Amino acid sequence: MGMAGLVTAGRRPRRLVGIAVLSVAAAVVAVVFLLPLAIEGFVRLLDLTLNACVWLAASLSNGTDVWTILRAIGRATAYVLLSTRALSIVGALVLVGAAALYGLQRLLGSEGEFSR
């Protein structure tokens, strides 16, 4: 094995260890920062579901027309989905996805160079 083979053989395990360490660190950071947000979102979802059930039961007991109820649900859904917070979250997810795709492309592109 020539000198170039030794240098390449030594870089690959270090690179894999580095990627593994960064992956674990990113997972820990994601859990620390995103788990409280996920729990808050879950509790909020439960609260909204309970409120929606109570509202639906009250509307049906008052004799409200089904189309009126569906129209109100549609308006509320559109309001929530088009709010600034929802659009910000979707935009952030798009940016994270683009960064992940770029990183994956770099990772797969760089491995193709070393396999030659």
KAKA-V141939 format. One record per run of one state. SS is the DSSP state (a for helix, b for strand, c for the rest). FROM is the first residue (numbers start at 1). TO is the last residue. If there is no record, write none. Layout:
ss:SS from:FROM to:TO
ss:SS from:FROM to:TO
This chain:
ss:c from:1 to:2
ss:a from:3 to:61
ss:c from:62 to:65
ss:a from:66 to:81
ss:c from:82 to:83
ss:a from:84 to:114
ss:c from:115 to:116
